[in-house]
Each structure stands twice: as C-alpha cells, then as structure tokens.
Amino acid sequence: MDDNQHIIGSNNTVGVNTVGVNTVGLNTVGVNTVDSKTLDSQQFDVTGMTCAHCVASVTEKVCELPGVTNVTVELHPGQVSRVVVATDTPVSSDAISRAIAEAGYAAVASS
C-alpha cells in the first residue's frame, strides 16, 4: 500500500455502525467489514479531495447507502482520486455518485 492509499469501511454488528481512524505507519482510515460477501465492486474517479478529512467525508456518505460493505480510497491530493465501493446487494452507480456529491466532491464512474 503506498503512502496515499486510504482504506475505509463500515462495520455493522449488533446494530452498531463503527467508523475508526488508524494512522500507525500508514495512511489508513476506518475498519474492515466483518462477515460480508461482496456482490459487486464499482470504481469512481473523484476530484477535489486533498486530505484524510476529505476521505472520511466521502466514506461516511457512501457507507450510509444500504448494501455498501467497504469503501477504499486512493487519495491523490489535488488530482483525481480513486474510490472503490464494494457492495453485498445491488447499489446503482448514480446513488453512489450522489452520495459522493453530497460529501462535496465530483465523481465519475470509471472502469
């Protein structure tokens, strides 16, 4: 993992949603999912992100969508960052793009 890669996810157990921050030696934000199957993975190019707070904002909004199990952000400050969203139920790319826009950033689905 390079210095600009951020891993973000949600942990939904016993009705509790947990978002954590770990910065020991790596730029890693969040916790991994537990006991989830990934049905699909979608990638988005996102502009305007510059820091870990930007990453957390995008992750929080996207993780609010039902079916999202994990979000990985490869941050490139001042450039196009890559956001990968894993889901265990179908989630439209439009819904994910809207969630990213609600966080304040522009997103385009990529392949």
Secondary structure by P-SEA (a helix, b strand, c coil): ccccbbbbbbbbcccbbbbbbbcccccccbbbbccccccbbbbbbbcccccaaaaaaaaaaaaacccccbbbbbcccccbbbbbbbbcccccaaaaaaaaaaabbbbbbcc
